[in-house]
Amino acid sequence: MTGSTPSSPFAIAQREGAIGPLSGIRVLDLSAYIAGPYGCTLLADQGAEVIKVEPPVGDNLRRYPSTLEAESRAFLGVNRSKRGVVLDLKQPDQRAVLMRLVREADVLVHNFRPSVPVRLGIDFDSLHKLNPRLVYCSVTGYGEQGPLKDKAGYDQVLQTMTGMCTMQGKTGGAPEILYGSVVDYYAAALVAAGVSSALYERERSGEGQFVGVSLLRSALTMQSARMIWAEGEPEGVGRDMRSGGVTGIHPTADGYLYISANTPRFWQALCERIGLPELAADVRYDTVRKRATHAEVLLPQLHAALAARSALAWETLFGEEVPCAAARQVEDMFDHPQVLAEAMITSLPHPLLGSYRGITRPIVFGRTPGPEPFAAPVFDQDTAAVAALASLSKLSQLRDLSVVVADTGDVEAIKRLKPVDCTTNPTLVKKALDLPVYADLIDSALAWGREQGGEREAVVHEVADRLTVGVGTLLSTLVPGRVSTEVDADQAHDTAATVAKARQFIAMYEAAGVPRSKVLIKIAATWAGVGAARQLQAEGIDCNLTLIFNPTQALACSEAGAFLISPFVGRILDWYVANGQAPATIDEDPGVVFVRGVYAEFKRRGSPTVVMGASFRSTAQIEALAGCDRLTISPELLEKLEADHGELPRRLVAGAAESVQVTPIDGARFAADLAADPMATEKLASGIDAFAKDLEALRQTIRERL
């Protein structure tokens, strides 16, 4: 699933608006009512693409009382800037559509009771396996644990339960509800904050995580100061401090006025402005508590004075001297000069209503303001378009058959294409020298090099190693799997040197906080390289034996216990084409035939060594090897697979392992079999030479910049 349909509001907004902090993030909003949906709206305000998924009966907020026949104004206010689809998640075929969306999503938000996702198979553990980078946010009434975990939560129920209602009104009076869904809206802010934080952390770890928000946490967090106050103060003190006898809403000649006079300065100014300066000098009223104690005497005098003017007139007269506000209807804010100055109101075109006025983004970003908002979706508005987008691309289908590895160090490509593993080598590190995302890393490594004394060439080599591991460390945060890191190709025929460099790289990774389980050491598959892999695997350092062109090469790597081998499909084809032996069909492609044969033999022998096809020249070669353990693919070919929604069948099937008697491969046989294979001999030598030249090119660039 890539991008949006050309006619979608999101696509139009992205074309016409600016990029937001969360542009490129896709959110699946499975929630209803306010807390989850408005949290997702806040993400949409920051540029995320939000797809609202409703059941066949719709979000219950659509049925909230309204004068509109086909819509609810409450729903419109909570769900701006979203696409809307309808899926019955109880039906397997429609749940499958959601799963396809999940594969390509960055965030999923729901407000089911904790038992429901498990029953539907959309719980965190299940979806994390499907998409390890998914940030999964669960909004509940009371949390994921405890006796109330499966109880539905409602704003005003939580207000009442947590003591918010007893804070309203007068001491000794009946509790009062605070209308306006304050618990829901605060929970929505927690959703947006939690999801954004998890996305930020994902940039470091490469992995999504569970995010839990509850109305209970929201209600208690809103009262965090009051809870500490209540534990040590007499009952009623908190409310008396709030009302203070004066602080509160009072009648005027026309309308009501809120006044806050909790400081001596504000109290003095209030008394002077209402024409009763003597009250400020009266010791009965010189503290907040005293004014509360003598409220029955004080308030009639205050109200008599306030009756001389309207609330709006007093608001103007008090200015900044006395904190106050005339009580308004919310609709009065549409045309308030301050609201207009801040451009907080916008008119949103709507297919049923023509248009309606609503709030714009609540957070202002100077450099990345985000796209312009658009109207909440009509029920079922985008189901067909999103379902079409959710049809599996060949890349998505390939991920079900093989582990996809990105043959790139391009951070943006890795984020976009979501491979399991990635790689770093001198060519990619050299390209990284000019990429802004690596600027700090490169500046640090070069600065270190300039400070070093001693032999200059040794410093150049050390800087190259630091850059290699630094790039690999950053890439390791973007993928759930491993980063393959190439040792020096000019040591391809030196077992001891290869082992030493591999150990050095692992030590550098571990010092940077990357465990060896996240790293593959990439070694050219010479006989010396096979020997190095045997030693390293025994030390718990997994190896990727590369430049595989010959069956004996492949089997020797397997016998050495190599974690993975990389047969080079495209380079094998190149040799045969150059020698006038171009295949007529993809099934005759010598690179494809070779990998299929190695894969079948490894499975027949029960070898645990992973077969990873590499060096592809076309998507046809990749498709012909669908089902291979792993496939490392360039961004260009990944993009082509992503754009193709045709069917991709499995082409490689692992047969049952057999009991096979084999004669271990020794150095003499390895050399003889390779010498008898001109293609393998030539391609291994030229491959090592090319890798060595790439390494020297990187070192030369470092020399020039030191």
C-alpha positions in Angstrom: 0.0 0.0 0.0 1.7 3.2 -1.1 0.5 6.7 -0.9 -3.1 7.9 -1.2 -5.6 7.8 -4.0 -5.3 11.0 -6.2 -8.7 12.2 -5.1 -8.4 11.6 -1.4 -8.6 14.7 0.9 -5.3 13.6 2.4 -3.5 13.6 -0.9 -5.0 17.0 -1.8 -4.0 18.5 1.6 -0.5 17.1 1.2 -0.1 18.7 -2.2 -1.5 22.0 -1.1 -0.1 22.2 2.4 3.2 22.2 4.1 4.9 19.1 5.6 4.2 18.4 9.2 6.4 16.8 11.9 4.6 13.5 11.4 4.3 13.6 7.6 4.9 10.1 6.2 3.4 8.4 9.3 0.3 6.3 8.7 -2.2 5.8 11.6 -5.0 3.3 11.8 -7.7 4.7 14.1 -9.9 1.9 15.3 -11.3 3.9 18.3 -14.6 5.5 18.9 -16.1 8.3 21.0 -13.5 11.0 21.9 -10.3 10.0 23.6 -8.8 7.8 21.0 -10.3 9.5 17.9 -9.3 13.0 19.0 -5.8 11.7 19.9 -5.6 10.5 16.3 -6.9 13.9 15.1 -4.0 15.6 16.9 -1.6 13.3 15.0 -3.4 14.2 11.7 -2.9 17.9 12.6 0.9 17.2 12.6 0.8 15.7 9.2 0.1 12.0 9.8 -2.2 10.2 7.4 -5.1 8.8 9.6 -7.4 6.1 8.4 -10.5 5.8 10.6 -11.8 2.3 10.7 -15.4 2.0 11.8 -17.7 -1.1 12.3 -20.8 -1.5 10.1 -22.9 0.4 12.7 -20.4 3.3 12.8 -18.7 5.2 15.6 -21.3 5.7 18.3 -20.4 9.4 18.3 -22.2 9.7 14.9 -25.4 9.1 16.8 -24.8 11.8 19.3 -27.9 14.2 19.4 -27.7 16.8 16.6 -30.1 18.8 14.4 -28.3 17.3 11.4 -30.1 14.4 9.7 -27.2 12.5 8.3 -24.4 13.4 10.7 -23.5 14.5 14.2 -21.7 17.7 14.9 -19.9 16.0 17.8 -18.4 13.5 15.4 -17.4 16.3 13.0 -15.6 18.1 15.7 -13.6 15.1 16.9 -12.6 13.5 13.6 -11.2 16.1 11.2 -8.5 15.3 8.7 -9.1 11.6 8.4 -10.1 9.1 5.8 -13.0 6.8 6.7 -13.5 3.1 6.0 -15.9 0.5 7.3 -14.6 -3.0 8.2 -16.5 -5.7 10.2 -13.5 -7.1 12.1 -15.6 -10.1 13.1 -15.5 -11.3 9.5 -12.2 -13.0 8.5 -12.1 -11.5 5.0 -12.5 -8.0 6.3 -10.1 -8.6 9.2 -7.6 -9.7 6.5 -7.9 -6.2 4.9 -7.0 -4.7 8.3 -4.0 -7.0 8.5 -2.8 -5.8 5.2 -3.2 -2.2 6.3 -1.3 -3.0 9.5 1.7 -4.3 7.5 2.2 -0.8 6.1 1.1 1.2 9.1 3.2 3.0 11.7 0.6 3.4 14.4 -2.6 1.6 15.5 -5.0 3.1 18.1 -8.0 1.4 19.5 -10.3 1.7 22.6 -11.5 -1.9 22.9 -11.7 -3.5 26.3 -8.5 -5.5 26.8 -10.1 -8.9 26.1 -11.5 -7.8 22.7 -8.3 -7.5 20.7 -7.2 -10.9 21.9 -10.4 -12.4 20.7 -10.1 -10.7 17.3 -6.4 -11.6 16.9 -5.4 -7.9 16.8 -3.7 -7.8 20.2 -0.2 -6.2 20.5 1.7 -9.5 20.4 -0.1 -10.7 17.2 0.4 -7.4 15.3 4.0 -6.9 16.6 4.9 -10.2 14.8 3.2 -8.9 11.7 4.8 -5.5 11.8 7.6 -5.1 14.4 7.8 -1.3 13.8 4.1 -0.8 14.7 3.4 1.6 17.6 0.3 0.1 19.2 -1.8 2.3 21.4 -4.6 0.9 23.6 -7.1 3.4 25.2 -9.1 1.8 28.0 -11.4 3.0 30.8 -9.3 1.6 33.7 -6.1 0.1 32.3 -4.9 -3.3 31.1 -4.7 -4.9 34.6 -6.8 -5.1 37.7 -10.5 -5.9 38.6 -11.9 -3.2 36.4 -9.8 -3.8 33.3 -12.8 -5.0 31.2 -15.2 -2.4 32.4 -16.2 0.3 29.9 -15.0 3.8 30.8 -17.0 7.0 30.4 -15.8 10.6 31.0 -18.3 11.6 33.7 -18.2 8.2 35.4 -14.5 8.7 35.9 -15.0 12.3 37.0 -17.3 11.0 39.7 -15.2 8.0 40.7 -12.0 10.0 41.0 -13.2 12.9 43.1 -13.3 15.6 40.3 -17.0 16.2 40.9 -16.6 16.8 44.6 -14.2 19.6 43.8 -16.9 21.5 42.0 -19.4 23.7 43.8 -19.5 24.8 47.4 -18.1 23.0 50.4 -20.7 20.7 51.8 -22.8 20.9 48.6 -23.6 18.2 46.2 -20.9 17.0 43.7 -21.2 18.6 40.3 -20.2 17.2 36.9 -17.7 19.2 34.8 -19.2 19.1 31.3 -17.1 19.3 28.2 -15.6 15.8 28.2 -12.4 17.1 29.9 -11.2 13.6 30.9 -11.6 12.3 27.3 -9.8 15.3 25.8 -7.0 15.1 28.2 -6.7 11.4 27.5 -6.6 12.3 23.8 -3.6 14.6 24.5 -1.9 11.7 26.3 -2.6 9.4 23.3 -0.9 11.9 21.0 2.0 12.5 23.4 2.5 8.7 24.0 2.4 7.8 20.3 4.7 10.6 19.3 7.2 9.6 22.0 7.1 5.9 20.9 7.7 7.0 17.3 10.7 9.1 18.4 12.1 6.1 20.4 11.5 3.9 17.3 14.1 6.1 15.5 16.7 4.7 17.9 15.6 1.1 18.4 13.9 0.4 15.0 11.0 -1.3 16.9 7.5 -0.3 17.8 6.0 -0.8 21.3 2.8 -0.9 23.3 1.4 2.4 24.5 -1.3 2.3 27.2 -3.6 5.2 28.0 -6.7 5.0 30.3 -9.4 7.4 31.4 -8.5 6.5 35.0 -4.9 7.7 34.4 -6.2 10.8 32.7 -8.6 11.8 35.5 -6.0 11.2 38.2 -3.2 12.9 36.3 -5.4 16.0 35.9 -5.6 16.0 39.7 -2.0 15.2 40.5 -1.5 18.4 42.6 -4.9 18.1 44.3 -4.1 14.5 45.3 -1.0 15.5 47.1 -2.9 18.5 48.7 -5.8 16.3 49.8 -3.6 13.8 51.6 -2.4 16.4 54.2 -5.0 19.1 54.3 -8.4 19.3 56.1 -11.5 18.4 54.0 -12.8 21.4 52.2 -9.6 23.5 52.3 -8.9 22.8 48.6 -12.3 24.1 47.5 -12.2 27.1 49.9 -8.9 28.0 48.4 -10.3 27.7 45.0 -13.4 29.8 45.7 -11.7 32.2 48.1 -15.1 33.9 48.6 -14.3 36.1 45.6 -12.7 33.9 43.1 -15.5 32.5 41.0 -18.4 33.5 38.7 -20.5 36.4 39.7 -23.7 38.1 38.4 -23.4 41.6 36.8 -25.9 44.0 35.2 -25.8 41.9 32.1 -24.2 38.4 32.1 -21.8 36.7 34.4 -18.2 37.5 35.1 -15.4 35.2 36.4 -13.0 36.9 38.7 -9.7 35.5 40.2 -8.4 37.5 43.2 -6.1 35.0 44.9 -3.1 37.4 45.4 -2.9 40.6 47.4 -2.2 42.6 44.3 -5.3 41.3 42.4 -7.5 41.8 45.5 -6.3 45.4 45.9 -6.9 46.1 42.2 -10.4 44.6 42.3 -11.5 46.7 45.3 -10.2 49.9 43.7 -11.8 49.2 40.3 -15.3 48.5 41.8 -15.1 51.6 44.0 -14.7 49.9 47.4 -11.1 50.5 48.3 -12.0 50.1 52.0 -12.5 46.4 51.5 -8.8 46.0 50.7 -7.9 47.6 54.0 -10.3 45.5 56.0 -8.3 42.9 58.0 -11.3 40.5 57.8 -10.5 40.1 54.1 -6.7 40.4 53.8 -6.2 36.7 53.0 -7.9 34.2 50.7 -9.0 32.0 53.6 -10.4 35.0 55.5 -12.4 36.1 52.4 -13.8 32.6 52.2 -14.7 32.6 55.9 -16.5 35.9 55.6 -18.0 35.4 52.2 -21.6 35.8 53.4 -20.8 39.4 54.4 -18.3 40.2 51.5 -20.2 38.8 48.5 -23.3 41.0 48.8 -21.1 44.1 48.7 -19.2 42.7 45.7 -22.4 41.8 43.8 -24.0 45.2 44.5 -20.9 46.9 43.0 -20.8 44.6 40.0 -24.4 45.3 39.2 -23.4 48.7 37.9 -22.0 47.4 34.7 -22.3 44.5 32.3 -19.8 41.6 32.3 -18.2 42.7 29.1 -17.9 46.3 30.5 -16.2 45.0 33.6 -13.9 42.8 31.5 -12.7 45.9 29.6 -12.4 48.0 32.8 -10.4 45.4 34.7 -8.0 44.9 31.8 -4.9 43.2 33.0 -5.2 44.5 36.6 -7.7 41.8 37.6 -7.8 38.4 36.0 -11.4 38.0 34.7 -13.5 37.0 31.7 -17.1 37.5 30.8 -19.0 34.2 30.5 -19.6 33.6 26.8 -21.2 30.9 24.7 -18.7 28.8 22.8 -20.1 30.0 19.5 -19.1 33.6 20.4 -15.4 32.5 20.0 -15.8 32.1 16.2 -15.5 35.8 15.8 -13.4 36.7 18.9 -10.6 39.0 17.7 -7.9 37.0 19.5 -9.1 33.8 18.0 -9.2 35.4 14.6 -5.7 36.9 15.0 -4.4 33.4 15.8 -6.2 31.9 12.7 -7.7 29.2 14.9 -11.0 28.9 13.0 -11.3 27.4 9.5 -14.2 26.5 7.2 -14.1 22.9 6.1 -15.9 21.8 3.0 -18.2 18.8 3.6 -20.1 16.7 1.0 -23.3 16.6 2.9 -23.3 20.0 4.8 -21.6 22.2 2.2 -19.2 23.4 4.8 -18.8 23.9 8.6 -16.6 26.0 10.8 -14.2 24.2 13.1 -11.0 24.5 15.0 -7.6 24.3 13.2 -4.4 22.7 14.6 -4.0 23.4 18.3 -0.2 23.4 18.1 1.7 25.9 16.0 5.0 24.6 14.3 7.1 27.3 12.7 9.0 25.3 10.1 6.8 22.3 9.7 3.2 23.5 10.1 1.5 20.5 8.5 -1.2 20.3 5.9 -4.4 22.2 6.0 -7.2 20.4 7.9 -10.1 18.8 6.0 -13.6 17.7 7.1 -14.3 14.5 9.0 -15.2 11.6 6.8 -18.7 10.7 5.8 -19.6 7.2 6.9 -18.0 4.6 4.5 -16.4 7.5 2.5 -13.1 5.9 1.6 -13.7 2.1 2.0 -13.3 1.2 -1.6 -10.2 3.4 -2.2 -8.5 2.1 1.0 -9.4 -1.5 0.3 -7.8 -1.1 -3.2 -4.7 0.4 -1.6 -4.7 -2.5 0.9 -4.5 -5.1 -1.9 -1.1 -6.8 -1.4 1.8 -5.5 -3.5 4.3 -8.0 -4.6 6.7 -6.6 -2.0 4.1 -7.4 0.7 3.5 -10.8 -0.7 7.3 -11.4 -0.8 7.6 -10.5 2.9 5.3 -13.5 3.6 7.6 -15.8 1.6 11.1 -14.5 2.3 12.9 -12.2 4.7 13.5 -8.9 2.8 16.8 -7.2 3.3 17.6 -3.7 2.0 20.8 -3.3 0.1 21.2 0.3 1.0 22.3 2.7 3.7 19.7 5.3 2.7 17.8 6.0 5.9 14.7 7.4 4.2 14.5 4.4 1.9 14.8 2.0 4.9 12.1 3.9 6.8 9.8 3.8 3.7 10.3 0.2 2.6 10.6 -1.4 6.1 13.0 -4.2 5.4 13.9 -6.7 8.2 17.7 -6.4 7.7 20.0 -4.0 6.1 23.7 -3.7 5.2 26.7 -1.3 5.3 29.8 -1.5 3.2 32.5 1.0 2.0 30.4 2.1 -1.0 27.4 2.9 1.2 29.6 4.6 3.9 31.2 6.7 1.2 27.8 7.8 0.0 26.8 8.6 3.6 29.6 11.2 3.8 27.3 13.5 1.8 24.0 12.7 3.5 22.8 15.2 6.1 21.4 12.4 8.4 25.0 11.2 9.0 26.5 14.7 9.4 27.1 14.6 13.2 28.6 11.1 13.0 30.9 12.1 10.1 32.0 15.3 11.8 32.7 13.5 15.0 34.8 10.7 13.3 36.8 13.2 11.2 37.4 15.5 14.3 38.7 12.5 16.2 41.0 11.7 13.3 42.4 15.2 13.1 43.3 15.1 16.8 45.3 11.9 16.5 49.1 11.8 16.3 51.1 8.9 15.0 51.1 7.2 11.6 48.6 9.0 9.3 47.5 5.9 7.4 46.6 4.0 10.5 44.4 7.0 11.5 42.7 6.9 8.1 42.0 3.2 8.5 40.6 3.8 12.1 38.4 6.6 10.9 37.0 4.4 8.1 36.2 1.7 10.8 34.5 4.3 13.0 32.4 5.5 10.2 31.5 1.9 9.1 30.3 1.0 12.6 28.7 4.4 13.2 26.6 4.1 10.0 25.8 0.5 11.0 24.8 1.6 14.5 22.3 4.1 13.1 20.9 1.6 10.6 20.4 -0.9 13.4 17.8 1.4 15.0 15.8 1.3 11.8 15.3 -2.4 11.3 14.1 -5.2 13.7 16.8 -7.5 12.4 20.5 -7.3 11.6 23.0 -5.1 10.0 25.5 -6.8 7.7 29.0 -5.2 8.0 31.8 -5.9 5.6 35.3 -6.6 6.8 38.3 -5.4 4.7 38.3 -7.0 1.3 42.0 -6.5 1.0 42.3 -9.2 3.8 40.1 -11.7 2.0 42.9 -14.3 1.8 44.2 -13.8 5.4 42.2 -15.7 8.0 43.9 -14.2 11.0 43.5 -10.6 9.8 39.8 -11.3 8.9 39.1 -12.7 12.4 40.9 -9.8 14.0 38.9 -7.2 12.1 35.6 -9.0 12.8 36.3 -9.1 16.5 37.2 -5.4 16.4 34.0 -4.5 14.7 31.9 -6.5 17.2 33.7 -4.8 20.1 33.0 -1.4 18.5 29.3 -2.2 18.0 28.9 -3.5 21.6 30.6 -0.4 22.9 28.0 1.6 21.0 25.2 -0.4 22.6 24.5 -2.7 19.6 24.6 -6.4 20.7 26.4 -8.9 18.5 23.1 -10.6 17.8 22.2 -7.5 15.7 25.3 -7.8 13.5 26.4 -10.0 10.7 30.1 -9.9 9.7 30.3 -10.0 5.9 33.3 -12.0 4.6 34.4 -12.9 1.1 34.0 -16.6 0.6 37.6 -17.5 -0.1 39.1 -20.6 1.7 40.6 -18.1 4.2 37.2 -16.5 4.6 35.6 -19.9 5.3 38.3 -20.6 7.9 37.6 -17.2 9.5 33.9 -17.9 9.6 34.5 -21.2 11.3 36.4 -19.5 14.1 34.0 -16.6 14.5 30.9 -18.7 14.6 32.5 -20.7 17.4 32.8 -17.4 19.3 29.1 -16.5 18.8 29.9 -14.0 16.0 27.5 -14.7 13.1 28.9 -14.4 9.6 27.6 -13.6 6.1 29.8 -15.4 3.5 29.5 -13.3 0.4 30.5 -13.6 -3.3 29.1 -17.1 -3.6 29.3 -18.4 -7.2 30.1 -22.1 -6.9 28.4 -25.1 -5.2 31.6 -26.2 -3.4 31.9 -22.6 -2.1 28.4 -22.7 -0.7 28.8 -26.2 0.9 32.1 -25.3 2.5 30.5 -22.2 4.1 27.7 -24.4 5.4 30.1 -27.0 6.8 32.0 -24.1 8.5 28.7 -23.2 10.3 28.3 -19.9 8.6 25.0 -18.2 9.6 24.3 -17.0 6.1 25.6 -17.1 2.5 25.0 -14.6 -0.3 24.9 -16.1 -3.8 25.2 -13.3 -6.4 22.4 -13.9 -8.8 23.0 -10.9 -11.1 26.8 -11.3 -11.4 26.4 -14.9 -12.5 24.0 -13.8 -15.2 26.3 -11.0 -16.2 29.1 -13.5 -16.9 27.0 -15.8 -19.0 25.5 -12.9 -21.0 29.0 -11.5 -21.6 30.1 -14.9 -22.9 27.2 -15.2 -25.3 25.1 -17.5 -23.2 22.0 -15.3 -22.4 19.1 -17.4 -21.1 15.8 -17.5 -23.0 13.6 -17.6 -19.9 13.9 -16.6 -16.3 13.8 -20.3 -15.3 17.0 -20.7 -17.4 18.7 -17.8 -15.8 22.0 -19.3 -14.5 21.9 -17.2 -11.4 18.4 -18.3 -10.5 19.2 -21.9 -11.3 22.3 -21.7 -9.1 20.4 -20.3 -6.1 17.6 -22.8 -6.5 20.1 -25.6 -6.5 22.0 -24.4 -3.4 18.7 -23.8 -1.5 17.4 -27.3 -2.4 20.7 -29.0 -1.4 20.9 -27.1 1.9 17.4 -28.1 2.8 18.0 -31.7 1.8 21.0 -31.8 4.1 19.2 -30.0 6.9 21.7 -27.2 6.9 20.8 -24.3 9.2 22.8 -21.9 7.0 20.6 -19.2 5.6 20.5 -18.7 1.8 20.2 -15.1 0.8 20.0 -14.3 -2.9 21.8 -11.0 -3.7 22.9 -8.8 -6.6 19.6 -8.8 -8.6 19.3 -7.3 -12.0 15.5 -7.4 -12.3 12.4 -8.0 -10.3 11.9 -11.2 -12.4 15.0 -12.7 -10.8 13.6 -11.8 -7.4 10.1 -13.2 -8.1 11.7 -16.4 -9.5 13.3 -16.9 -6.0 10.3 -16.1 -3.9 10.5 -18.4 -0.9 14.3 -18.3 -0.6 15.3 -17.8 3.1 16.3 -14.1 2.5 16.6 -11.8 -0.5 18.7 -8.6 -0.3 17.3 -6.1 -2.7 18.1 -2.5 -3.9 15.7 0.3 -3.1 15.0 0.7 -6.9 13.8 -2.9 -7.2 12.0 -2.7 -3.9 10.0 0.3 -5.2 9.1 -1.7 -8.3 7.8 -4.6 -6.3 5.9 -2.2 -4.1 4.2 -0.7 -7.1 3.2 -4.0 -8.6 0.0 -5.6 -7.2 0.0 -8.7 -9.3 0.1 -12.2 -7.8 3.4 -13.5 -6.5 3.5 -17.3 -6.1 6.1 -19.2 -4.0 8.8 -20.6 -6.2 11.1 -22.2 -3.7 9.8 -24.9 -1.4 11.9 -26.5 1.3 11.8 -30.3 1.0 12.2 -32.7 3.9 15.7 -33.1 5.2 17.4 -36.4 4.4 20.2 -38.4 6.0 23.1 -37.5 3.7 26.6 -39.0 3.8 29.0 -36.3 2.8 32.8 -36.0 2.5 33.9 -32.8 4.2 35.4 -30.2 1.9 39.1 -29.5 2.4 41.2 -26.7 1.0 42.5 -28.8 -1.9 39.0 -29.7 -3.1 37.8 -26.1 -2.6 40.7 -24.8 -4.8 40.3 -27.5 -7.4 36.5 -27.1 -7.8 36.9 -23.3 -8.0 39.7 -23.6 -10.6 37.5 -25.8 -12.7 34.8 -23.2 -12.8 35.9 -20.2 -14.8 32.8 -18.1 -14.0 33.2 -18.6 -10.3 37.0 -18.0 -10.4 36.6 -14.8 -12.4 33.7 -13.4 -10.4 35.2 -14.1 -7.0 38.4 -12.4 -7.9 36.7 -9.4 -9.6 34.3 -9.2 -6.7 37.1 -9.0 -4.1 38.9 -6.5 -6.3 35.8 -4.3 -6.6 35.2 -4.5 -2.8 38.9 -3.6 -2.2 38.7 -0.6 -4.6 35.5 0.6 -2.9 37.3 0.5 0.5 40.3 2.3 -0.9 37.9 5.0 -2.4 36.4 5.5 1.0 39.9 5.8 2.6 41.0 8.3 -0.1 37.9 10.4 0.6 38.8 10.4 4.3 42.4 11.4 3.6 41.1 14.4 1.6 38.9 15.5 4.5 41.2 15.0 7.4 
